[in-house]
Amino acid sequence: MQSLKPVRVFLEVVERGSFAGAARSLRMTPASITRIVAQLEEDLGQQLLLRTTRQVSLTGAGAVVAARYRPVVEDFDRITEEISRAARPDQGRLSVNAPLSLGMRLLPGLLHRFRLAYPRIQLELQLTDALVDIVAGSCDLAIRISGPPADKSTIWRRICLVPRAVVAAPALFERIPAPQGPDGLDPAHCLSYGTGAAPETWALSRAGASRSVRAGTEVVTNNGELLLALAAAGDGMVCLPRFLVQEALSRGEVVEVLPDWEVAPLHLMLYYPPYEALPPLVATFTEFFEAFIRDAGAFDFGS
């Protein structure tokens, strides 16, 4: 056989239950359908279909051929579509993963503009604070806010720095003394961002001096919104990106702790599977994302 066409025709006959039905579906004549299936049977040396005046049914050999070839054809079509999609920079489906808090604040505006610019790109958005296994193919790219990456098997593209601040509710310091420096940060009142039970480390600096403070393990979570809510309720101090706490600071729900000390910033990054070169759709989103972040100044807090 020189192509998959005879197999496609045979599978369509099986799906429709008749040569006439397959002919209508494929926009071919019944005679052409009959001839192609007969040639396939001759090529395989097997009778595949039992023919009656009204319908057809599979022989034992036909059932085996249908069962074996159907997934092959489906895989062929899927791979062909993926290759074709990857070659089009402005058309196809793109899967993007992003952290929950960042996604809720940043992505509505970004995606609105992106869809206006690229109406033929369909988007699948996954919001999760867990670091996805991007090599397993769960998405085409991920947006992440993190420290310098340690994973050498993937591609990380730094976009900009993300300033952070240590904040707490004013009511907290009615119960405990306000810290006068990093050494006054009591781990028992420092809530941790992270996974598992490991405490978070806060790196602070001022005028050439640097301090590392180990936060506590009373509360450890990988969701910044939850930490901010706990801080606003007076449950402790938290170290979070400024874009997440800025509104609460403006409303006076929290205040900055040790404002004369700078917290080591995080990086806004795009995170990819180990592509040899960025697929056109991924490159399109990457360029748009970088331009949007630059023009919007979403992480520019004058620090």
TORLO-967111 format. One record per residue (C-alpha): residue in one letter; x, y, z; residue number from 1. Coordinates in Angstrom, 1 decimal, always signed. Example, Ala and Ser with C-alpha at 12.3 -4.5 7.8 and 13.67 -1.06 7.14 Angstrom:
<marpas>
marpa r:A, c1:+12.3, c2:-4.5, c3:+7.8, k:1;
marpa r:S, c1:+13.7, c2:-1.1, c3:+7.1, k:2;
</marpas>
This chain:
<marpas>
marpa r:M, c1:+0.0, c2:+0.0, c3:+0.0, k:1;
marpa r:Q, c1:+1.3, c2:+3.5, c3:-0.9, k:2;
marpa r:S, c1:-1.0, c2:+5.5, c3:+1.4, k:3;
marpa r:L, c1:-3.5, c2:+5.3, c3:+4.2, k:4;
marpa r:K, c1:-6.4, c2:+6.1, c3:+1.9, k:5;
marpa r:P, c1:-7.5, c2:+2.5, c3:+1.5, k:6;
marpa r:V, c1:-7.4, c2:+2.0, c3:+5.3, k:7;
marpa r:R, c1:-9.4, c2:+5.2, c3:+5.9, k:8;
marpa r:V, c1:-12.0, c2:+4.1, c3:+3.4, k:9;
marpa r:F, c1:-12.3, c2:+0.6, c3:+5.0, k:10;
marpa r:L, c1:-12.6, c2:+2.1, c3:+8.5, k:11;
marpa r:E, c1:-15.3, c2:+4.5, c3:+7.3, k:12;
marpa r:V, c1:-17.3, c2:+1.6, c3:+5.8, k:13;
marpa r:V, c1:-17.0, c2:-0.1, c3:+9.2, k:14;
marpa r:E, c1:-18.1, c2:+3.1, c3:+11.0, k:15;
marpa r:R, c1:-21.1, c2:+3.7, c3:+8.7, k:16;
marpa r:G, c1:-22.1, c2:+0.1, c3:+8.4, k:17;
marpa r:S, c1:-22.5, c2:+0.3, c3:+4.6, k:18;
marpa r:F, c1:-20.7, c2:+1.2, c3:+1.4, k:19;
marpa r:A, c1:-23.4, c2:+3.8, c3:+0.6, k:20;
marpa r:G, c1:-23.0, c2:+5.5, c3:+4.0, k:21;
marpa r:A, c1:-19.2, c2:+5.6, c3:+3.6, k:22;
marpa r:A, c1:-19.6, c2:+7.1, c3:+0.1, k:23;
marpa r:R, c1:-21.8, c2:+9.9, c3:+1.4, k:24;
marpa r:S, c1:-19.5, c2:+10.6, c3:+4.3, k:25;
marpa r:L, c1:-16.4, c2:+10.7, c3:+2.1, k:26;
marpa r:R, c1:-18.1, c2:+12.3, c3:-0.9, k:27;
marpa r:M, c1:-17.1, c2:+9.4, c3:-3.2, k:28;
marpa r:T, c1:-19.2, c2:+7.1, c3:-5.4, k:29;
marpa r:P, c1:-20.2, c2:+3.7, c3:-4.0, k:30;
marpa r:A, c1:-18.4, c2:+2.1, c3:-6.9, k:31;
marpa r:S, c1:-15.1, c2:+3.8, c3:-5.8, k:32;
marpa r:I, c1:-15.6, c2:+2.7, c3:-2.2, k:33;
marpa r:T, c1:-16.2, c2:-0.9, c3:-3.3, k:34;
marpa r:R, c1:-13.2, c2:-0.9, c3:-5.6, k:35;
marpa r:I, c1:-10.8, c2:+0.5, c3:-2.9, k:36;
marpa r:V, c1:-12.0, c2:-2.0, c3:-0.3, k:37;
marpa r:A, c1:-11.7, c2:-4.9, c3:-2.7, k:38;
marpa r:Q, c1:-8.1, c2:-3.8, c3:-3.5, k:39;
marpa r:L, c1:-7.3, c2:-3.6, c3:+0.2, k:40;
marpa r:E, c1:-8.5, c2:-7.1, c3:+0.7, k:41;
marpa r:E, c1:-6.4, c2:-8.3, c3:-2.2, k:42;
marpa r:D, c1:-3.3, c2:-6.5, c3:-0.9, k:43;
marpa r:L, c1:-3.8, c2:-8.1, c3:+2.6, k:44;
marpa r:G, c1:-4.9, c2:-11.5, c3:+1.2, k:45;
marpa r:Q, c1:-7.9, c2:-11.5, c3:+3.6, k:46;
marpa r:Q, c1:-11.6, c2:-11.0, c3:+3.2, k:47;
marpa r:L, c1:-12.4, c2:-8.1, c3:+5.6, k:48;
marpa r:L, c1:-16.1, c2:-7.6, c3:+5.1, k:49;
marpa r:L, c1:-19.2, c2:-9.8, c3:+4.6, k:50;
marpa r:R, c1:-21.5, c2:-8.0, c3:+2.1, k:51;
marpa r:T, c1:-25.3, c2:-8.2, c3:+1.9, k:52;
marpa r:T, c1:-27.7, c2:-6.0, c3:-0.1, k:53;
marpa r:R, c1:-28.3, c2:-3.7, c3:+2.8, k:54;
marpa r:Q, c1:-25.3, c2:-3.7, c3:+5.1, k:55;
marpa r:V, c1:-21.8, c2:-5.1, c3:+5.7, k:56;
marpa r:S, c1:-20.3, c2:-6.8, c3:+8.7, k:57;
marpa r:L, c1:-16.7, c2:-7.6, c3:+9.7, k:58;
marpa r:T, c1:-15.1, c2:-11.0, c3:+9.2, k:59;
marpa r:G, c1:-12.8, c2:-12.1, c3:+11.9, k:60;
marpa r:A, c1:-9.8, c2:-10.9, c3:+9.9, k:61;
marpa r:G, c1:-11.6, c2:-7.6, c3:+9.3, k:62;
marpa r:A, c1:-12.2, c2:-7.1, c3:+13.0, k:63;
marpa r:V, c1:-8.4, c2:-7.6, c3:+13.6, k:64;
marpa r:V, c1:-7.5, c2:-5.2, c3:+10.8, k:65;
marpa r:A, c1:-9.9, c2:-2.5, c3:+12.0, k:66;
marpa r:A, c1:-8.7, c2:-2.8, c3:+15.6, k:67;
marpa r:R, c1:-5.0, c2:-2.6, c3:+14.7, k:68;
marpa r:Y, c1:-5.3, c2:+0.1, c3:+12.0, k:69;
marpa r:R, c1:-7.7, c2:+2.5, c3:+13.8, k:70;
marpa r:P, c1:-5.2, c2:+3.7, c3:+16.5, k:71;
marpa r:V, c1:-2.5, c2:+3.9, c3:+13.8, k:72;
marpa r:V, c1:-4.6, c2:+6.2, c3:+11.7, k:73;
marpa r:E, c1:-5.6, c2:+8.3, c3:+14.7, k:74;
marpa r:D, c1:-2.0, c2:+8.6, c3:+15.8, k:75;
marpa r:F, c1:-1.0, c2:+9.6, c3:+12.3, k:76;
marpa r:D, c1:-3.7, c2:+12.3, c3:+12.2, k:77;
marpa r:R, c1:-2.8, c2:+13.6, c3:+15.6, k:78;
marpa r:I, c1:+1.0, c2:+13.8, c3:+14.8, k:79;
marpa r:T, c1:+0.3, c2:+15.4, c3:+11.5, k:80;
marpa r:E, c1:-1.9, c2:+18.0, c3:+13.2, k:81;
marpa r:E, c1:+0.8, c2:+18.7, c3:+15.8, k:82;
marpa r:I, c1:+3.5, c2:+19.2, c3:+13.2, k:83;
marpa r:S, c1:+1.2, c2:+21.4, c3:+11.1, k:84;
marpa r:R, c1:+0.2, c2:+23.4, c3:+14.1, k:85;
marpa r:A, c1:+3.8, c2:+23.9, c3:+15.2, k:86;
marpa r:A, c1:+4.6, c2:+25.4, c3:+11.8, k:87;
marpa r:R, c1:+1.9, c2:+28.1, c3:+12.0, k:88;
marpa r:P, c1:+2.9, c2:+31.1, c3:+14.2, k:89;
marpa r:D, c1:-0.7, c2:+32.6, c3:+14.3, k:90;
marpa r:Q, c1:-3.0, c2:+29.6, c3:+14.2, k:91;
marpa r:G, c1:-3.6, c2:+26.6, c3:+16.4, k:92;
marpa r:R, c1:-4.0, c2:+25.6, c3:+20.0, k:93;
marpa r:L, c1:-1.6, c2:+26.7, c3:+22.7, k:94;
marpa r:S, c1:-1.5, c2:+25.3, c3:+26.3, k:95;
marpa r:V, c1:-0.2, c2:+27.7, c3:+29.0, k:96;
marpa r:N, c1:+0.3, c2:+27.0, c3:+32.7, k:97;
marpa r:A, c1:+0.6, c2:+29.8, c3:+35.3, k:98;
marpa r:P, c1:+0.5, c2:+30.3, c3:+39.1, k:99;
marpa r:L, c1:-3.0, c2:+31.0, c3:+40.4, k:100;
marpa r:S, c1:-2.4, c2:+34.5, c3:+42.0, k:101;
marpa r:L, c1:-0.4, c2:+35.8, c3:+39.0, k:102;
marpa r:G, c1:-2.9, c2:+34.3, c3:+36.6, k:103;
marpa r:M, c1:-5.9, c2:+36.0, c3:+38.2, k:104;
marpa r:R, c1:-4.2, c2:+39.4, c3:+38.3, k:105;
marpa r:L, c1:-2.1, c2:+39.5, c3:+35.1, k:106;
marpa r:L, c1:-3.7, c2:+37.1, c3:+32.6, k:107;
marpa r:P, c1:-7.1, c2:+38.7, c3:+32.0, k:108;
marpa r:G, c1:-5.6, c2:+41.9, c3:+30.5, k:109;
marpa r:L, c1:-2.9, c2:+40.0, c3:+28.7, k:110;
marpa r:L, c1:-5.1, c2:+37.4, c3:+27.2, k:111;
marpa r:H, c1:-7.7, c2:+40.0, c3:+26.1, k:112;
marpa r:R, c1:-5.1, c2:+41.8, c3:+24.1, k:113;
marpa r:F, c1:-3.5, c2:+38.6, c3:+22.9, k:114;
marpa r:R, c1:-6.8, c2:+37.3, c3:+21.5, k:115;
marpa r:L, c1:-7.4, c2:+40.6, c3:+19.7, k:116;
marpa r:A, c1:-4.0, c2:+40.3, c3:+18.1, k:117;
marpa r:Y, c1:-4.2, c2:+36.6, c3:+17.4, k:118;
marpa r:P, c1:-7.8, c2:+35.5, c3:+17.0, k:119;
marpa r:R, c1:-7.0, c2:+32.2, c3:+15.3, k:120;
marpa r:I, c1:-4.9, c2:+30.9, c3:+18.3, k:121;
marpa r:Q, c1:-7.0, c2:+28.9, c3:+20.7, k:122;
marpa r:L, c1:-5.8, c2:+29.0, c3:+24.3, k:123;
marpa r:E, c1:-5.9, c2:+26.4, c3:+27.1, k:124;
marpa r:L, c1:-5.1, c2:+28.0, c3:+30.5, k:125;
marpa r:Q, c1:-4.1, c2:+25.9, c3:+33.5, k:126;
marpa r:L, c1:-3.7, c2:+27.8, c3:+36.8, k:127;
marpa r:T, c1:-1.8, c2:+25.9, c3:+39.5, k:128;
marpa r:D, c1:+0.8, c2:+26.9, c3:+42.1, k:129;
marpa r:A, c1:+2.6, c2:+23.6, c3:+41.8, k:130;
marpa r:L, c1:+5.5, c2:+23.3, c3:+39.4, k:131;
marpa r:V, c1:+4.2, c2:+21.2, c3:+36.5, k:132;
marpa r:D, c1:+6.2, c2:+18.4, c3:+34.9, k:133;
marpa r:I, c1:+6.5, c2:+20.2, c3:+31.6, k:134;
marpa r:V, c1:+8.7, c2:+17.5, c3:+30.1, k:135;
marpa r:A, c1:+5.7, c2:+15.1, c3:+30.4, k:136;
marpa r:G, c1:+3.8, c2:+17.3, c3:+27.9, k:137;
marpa r:S, c1:+1.2, c2:+18.8, c3:+30.3, k:138;
marpa r:C, c1:+1.5, c2:+22.2, c3:+28.5, k:139;
marpa r:D, c1:+3.5, c2:+24.0, c3:+25.8, k:140;
marpa r:L, c1:+5.0, c2:+26.6, c3:+28.2, k:141;
marpa r:A, c1:+4.6, c2:+27.7, c3:+31.8, k:142;
marpa r:I, c1:+4.8, c2:+31.1, c3:+33.5, k:143;
marpa r:R, c1:+6.6, c2:+31.0, c3:+36.8, k:144;
marpa r:I, c1:+7.8, c2:+33.3, c3:+39.6, k:145;
marpa r:S, c1:+10.7, c2:+31.7, c3:+41.3, k:146;
marpa r:G, c1:+14.3, c2:+31.9, c3:+42.3, k:147;
marpa r:P, c1:+17.1, c2:+31.0, c3:+39.9, k:148;
marpa r:P, c1:+16.2, c2:+27.6, c3:+38.3, k:149;
marpa r:A, c1:+18.2, c2:+24.5, c3:+39.2, k:150;
marpa r:D, c1:+16.6, c2:+22.2, c3:+36.6, k:151;
marpa r:K, c1:+19.0, c2:+21.8, c3:+33.7, k:152;
marpa r:S, c1:+16.8, c2:+19.6, c3:+31.6, k:153;
marpa r:T, c1:+14.4, c2:+22.4, c3:+30.7, k:154;
marpa r:I, c1:+14.6, c2:+25.9, c3:+29.2, k:155;
marpa r:W, c1:+14.0, c2:+29.0, c3:+31.4, k:156;
marpa r:R, c1:+13.7, c2:+32.5, c3:+30.0, k:157;
marpa r:R, c1:+14.0, c2:+35.3, c3:+32.5, k:158;
marpa r:I, c1:+11.6, c2:+38.2, c3:+31.8, k:159;
marpa r:C, c1:+12.1, c2:+40.6, c3:+34.8, k:160;
marpa r:L, c1:+12.6, c2:+40.8, c3:+38.5, k:161;
marpa r:V, c1:+9.6, c2:+40.6, c3:+40.8, k:162;
marpa r:P, c1:+10.1, c2:+42.7, c3:+44.0, k:163;
marpa r:R, c1:+9.0, c2:+41.3, c3:+47.3, k:164;
marpa r:A, c1:+8.1, c2:+42.7, c3:+50.8, k:165;
marpa r:V, c1:+7.6, c2:+41.3, c3:+54.3, k:166;
marpa r:V, c1:+4.1, c2:+42.4, c3:+55.5, k:167;
marpa r:A, c1:+1.9, c2:+41.9, c3:+58.5, k:168;
marpa r:A, c1:-1.3, c2:+43.3, c3:+59.9, k:169;
marpa r:P, c1:-0.9, c2:+46.3, c3:+62.3, k:170;
marpa r:A, c1:-2.9, c2:+44.3, c3:+64.9, k:171;
marpa r:L, c1:-0.1, c2:+41.7, c3:+65.0, k:172;
marpa r:F, c1:+2.2, c2:+44.2, c3:+66.7, k:173;
marpa r:E, c1:-0.3, c2:+44.9, c3:+69.3, k:174;
marpa r:R, c1:+0.4, c2:+41.4, c3:+70.5, k:175;
marpa r:I, c1:+4.1, c2:+41.0, c3:+69.8, k:176;
marpa r:P, c1:+7.0, c2:+43.6, c3:+69.6, k:177;
marpa r:A, c1:+7.6, c2:+44.9, c3:+66.1, k:178;
marpa r:P, c1:+11.0, c2:+43.7, c3:+64.8, k:179;
marpa r:Q, c1:+13.7, c2:+46.3, c3:+64.6, k:180;
marpa r:G, c1:+15.9, c2:+44.3, c3:+62.3, k:181;
marpa r:P, c1:+16.1, c2:+40.8, c3:+60.6, k:182;
marpa r:D, c1:+17.4, c2:+39.3, c3:+63.9, k:183;
marpa r:G, c1:+14.1, c2:+40.3, c3:+65.5, k:184;
marpa r:L, c1:+12.0, c2:+38.2, c3:+63.1, k:185;
marpa r:D, c1:+10.7, c2:+35.4, c3:+65.3, k:186;
marpa r:P, c1:+10.2, c2:+32.2, c3:+63.1, k:187;
marpa r:A, c1:+7.1, c2:+31.4, c3:+65.2, k:188;
marpa r:H, c1:+5.4, c2:+34.4, c3:+63.6, k:189;
marpa r:C, c1:+6.8, c2:+34.1, c3:+60.1, k:190;
marpa r:L, c1:+4.6, c2:+32.1, c3:+57.8, k:191;
marpa r:S, c1:+6.2, c2:+30.1, c3:+55.0, k:192;
marpa r:Y, c1:+5.6, c2:+29.9, c3:+51.3, k:193;
marpa r:G, c1:+6.6, c2:+26.5, c3:+50.0, k:194;
marpa r:T, c1:+5.7, c2:+22.9, c3:+49.5, k:195;
marpa r:G, c1:+6.0, c2:+20.1, c3:+52.1, k:196;
marpa r:A, c1:+7.0, c2:+21.0, c3:+55.6, k:197;
marpa r:A, c1:+10.3, c2:+22.8, c3:+54.8, k:198;
marpa r:P, c1:+10.4, c2:+26.4, c3:+56.1, k:199;
marpa r:E, c1:+11.1, c2:+29.3, c3:+53.7, k:200;
marpa r:T, c1:+14.3, c2:+31.3, c3:+53.9, k:201;
marpa r:W, c1:+14.0, c2:+35.1, c3:+53.6, k:202;
marpa r:A, c1:+17.1, c2:+36.8, c3:+52.3, k:203;
marpa r:L, c1:+17.3, c2:+40.5, c3:+53.3, k:204;
marpa r:S, c1:+20.0, c2:+43.1, c3:+52.6, k:205;
marpa r:R, c1:+20.8, c2:+46.8, c3:+53.4, k:206;
marpa r:A, c1:+23.8, c2:+48.9, c3:+52.7, k:207;
marpa r:G, c1:+26.0, c2:+46.0, c3:+52.0, k:208;
marpa r:A, c1:+24.8, c2:+43.9, c3:+54.9, k:209;
marpa r:S, c1:+22.9, c2:+40.7, c3:+54.3, k:210;
marpa r:R, c1:+20.9, c2:+38.4, c3:+56.6, k:211;
marpa r:S, c1:+19.1, c2:+35.1, c3:+56.0, k:212;
marpa r:V, c1:+16.1, c2:+34.4, c3:+58.2, k:213;
marpa r:R, c1:+14.4, c2:+31.0, c3:+58.4, k:214;
marpa r:A, c1:+10.7, c2:+31.4, c3:+58.6, k:215;
marpa r:G, c1:+8.6, c2:+29.1, c3:+60.7, k:216;
marpa r:T, c1:+6.7, c2:+25.8, c3:+60.0, k:217;
marpa r:E, c1:+3.5, c2:+26.6, c3:+61.8, k:218;
marpa r:V, c1:+2.0, c2:+27.4, c3:+58.4, k:219;
marpa r:V, c1:+3.5, c2:+26.3, c3:+55.1, k:220;
marpa r:T, c1:+1.5, c2:+26.7, c3:+51.9, k:221;
marpa r:N, c1:+2.2, c2:+27.1, c3:+48.2, k:222;
marpa r:N, c1:-0.6, c2:+29.7, c3:+47.8, k:223;
marpa r:G, c1:+0.2, c2:+33.4, c3:+48.2, k:224;
marpa r:E, c1:-3.4, c2:+34.5, c3:+48.4, k:225;
marpa r:L, c1:-3.9, c2:+32.3, c3:+51.5, k:226;
marpa r:L, c1:-0.7, c2:+33.7, c3:+53.1, k:227;
marpa r:L, c1:-1.9, c2:+37.2, c3:+52.5, k:228;
marpa r:A, c1:-5.3, c2:+36.5, c3:+54.0, k:229;
marpa r:L, c1:-3.6, c2:+35.0, c3:+57.1, k:230;
marpa r:A, c1:-1.3, c2:+38.0, c3:+57.4, k:231;
marpa r:A, c1:-4.3, c2:+40.5, c3:+57.1, k:232;
marpa r:A, c1:-6.1, c2:+38.5, c3:+59.8, k:233;
marpa r:G, c1:-3.1, c2:+39.1, c3:+62.2, k:234;
marpa r:D, c1:-1.8, c2:+35.5, c3:+62.1, k:235;
marpa r:G, c1:+1.8, c2:+36.4, c3:+61.3, k:236;
marpa r:M, c1:+4.3, c2:+38.0, c3:+58.9, k:237;
marpa r:V, c1:+4.6, c2:+36.8, c3:+55.3, k:238;
marpa r:C, c1:+7.1, c2:+37.5, c3:+52.5, k:239;
marpa r:L, c1:+5.3, c2:+37.9, c3:+49.2, k:240;
marpa r:P, c1:+5.7, c2:+39.6, c3:+45.8, k:241;
marpa r:R, c1:+4.7, c2:+43.2, c3:+45.9, k:242;
marpa r:F, c1:+2.1, c2:+42.8, c3:+43.1, k:243;
marpa r:L, c1:+0.2, c2:+40.5, c3:+45.4, k:244;
marpa r:V, c1:+0.3, c2:+42.7, c3:+48.5, k:245;
marpa r:Q, c1:+0.2, c2:+46.2, c3:+47.0, k:246;
marpa r:E, c1:-3.6, c2:+46.7, c3:+47.3, k:247;
marpa r:A, c1:-3.6, c2:+45.5, c3:+50.8, k:248;
marpa r:L, c1:-0.8, c2:+47.9, c3:+51.7, k:249;
marpa r:S, c1:-2.7, c2:+50.8, c3:+50.1, k:250;
marpa r:R, c1:-5.8, c2:+49.9, c3:+52.1, k:251;
marpa r:G, c1:-3.9, c2:+49.7, c3:+55.3, k:252;
marpa r:E, c1:-4.9, c2:+46.0, c3:+55.8, k:253;
marpa r:V, c1:-1.2, c2:+45.2, c3:+56.2, k:254;
marpa r:V, c1:+2.0, c2:+47.3, c3:+56.7, k:255;
marpa r:E, c1:+5.5, c2:+46.7, c3:+55.5, k:256;
marpa r:V, c1:+7.8, c2:+45.1, c3:+58.0, k:257;
marpa r:L, c1:+11.5, c2:+46.3, c3:+58.0, k:258;
marpa r:P, c1:+10.9, c2:+48.7, c3:+55.0, k:259;
marpa r:D, c1:+14.5, c2:+49.8, c3:+55.1, k:260;
marpa r:W, c1:+15.6, c2:+46.3, c3:+54.3, k:261;
marpa r:E, c1:+15.4, c2:+44.9, c3:+50.8, k:262;
marpa r:V, c1:+14.1, c2:+41.4, c3:+50.3, k:263;
marpa r:A, c1:+15.8, c2:+39.4, c3:+47.5, k:264;
marpa r:P, c1:+13.5, c2:+39.6, c3:+44.5, k:265;
marpa r:L, c1:+12.2, c2:+36.6, c3:+42.5, k:266;
marpa r:H, c1:+12.3, c2:+36.2, c3:+38.8, k:267;
marpa r:L, c1:+9.4, c2:+36.2, c3:+36.4, k:268;
marpa r:M, c1:+10.2, c2:+33.4, c3:+34.0, k:269;
marpa r:L, c1:+8.8, c2:+31.5, c3:+31.0, k:270;
marpa r:Y, c1:+9.5, c2:+27.8, c3:+31.4, k:271;
marpa r:Y, c1:+9.6, c2:+25.4, c3:+28.4, k:272;
marpa r:P, c1:+10.2, c2:+21.8, c3:+27.5, k:273;
marpa r:P, c1:+13.7, c2:+21.1, c3:+26.1, k:274;
marpa r:Y, c1:+12.8, c2:+22.4, c3:+22.6, k:275;
marpa r:E, c1:+15.7, c2:+22.6, c3:+20.1, k:276;
marpa r:A, c1:+14.0, c2:+25.8, c3:+18.9, k:277;
marpa r:L, c1:+10.8, c2:+27.4, c3:+20.2, k:278;
marpa r:P, c1:+7.8, c2:+26.2, c3:+18.1, k:279;
marpa r:P, c1:+6.3, c2:+29.2, c3:+16.2, k:280;
marpa r:L, c1:+3.2, c2:+29.3, c3:+18.4, k:281;
marpa r:V, c1:+5.3, c2:+29.3, c3:+21.6, k:282;
marpa r:A, c1:+7.6, c2:+32.0, c3:+20.1, k:283;
marpa r:T, c1:+4.5, c2:+34.1, c3:+19.3, k:284;
marpa r:F, c1:+3.2, c2:+34.0, c3:+22.8, k:285;
marpa r:T, c1:+6.7, c2:+34.6, c3:+24.3, k:286;
marpa r:E, c1:+7.3, c2:+37.7, c3:+22.3, k:287;
marpa r:F, c1:+3.8, c2:+39.0, c3:+23.1, k:288;
marpa r:F, c1:+4.2, c2:+38.2, c3:+26.8, k:289;
marpa r:E, c1:+7.6, c2:+40.0, c3:+27.0, k:290;
marpa r:A, c1:+6.2, c2:+43.1, c3:+25.3, k:291;
marpa r:F, c1:+3.1, c2:+43.2, c3:+27.5, k:292;
marpa r:I, c1:+5.2, c2:+42.9, c3:+30.7, k:293;
marpa r:R, c1:+7.5, c2:+45.7, c3:+29.5, k:294;
marpa r:D, c1:+4.7, c2:+48.0, c3:+28.4, k:295;
marpa r:A, c1:+2.4, c2:+47.4, c3:+31.4, k:296;
marpa r:G, c1:+5.1, c2:+47.8, c3:+34.0, k:297;
marpa r:A, c1:+3.2, c2:+45.3, c3:+36.1, k:298;
marpa r:F, c1:+6.2, c2:+44.7, c3:+38.4, k:299;
marpa r:D, c1:+7.6, c2:+48.2, c3:+38.5, k:300;
marpa r:F, c1:+7.1, c2:+49.4, c3:+42.1, k:301;
marpa r:G, c1:+10.1, c2:+51.9, c3:+42.1, k:302;
marpa r:S, c1:+12.3, c2:+49.5, c3:+44.0, k:303;
</marpas>
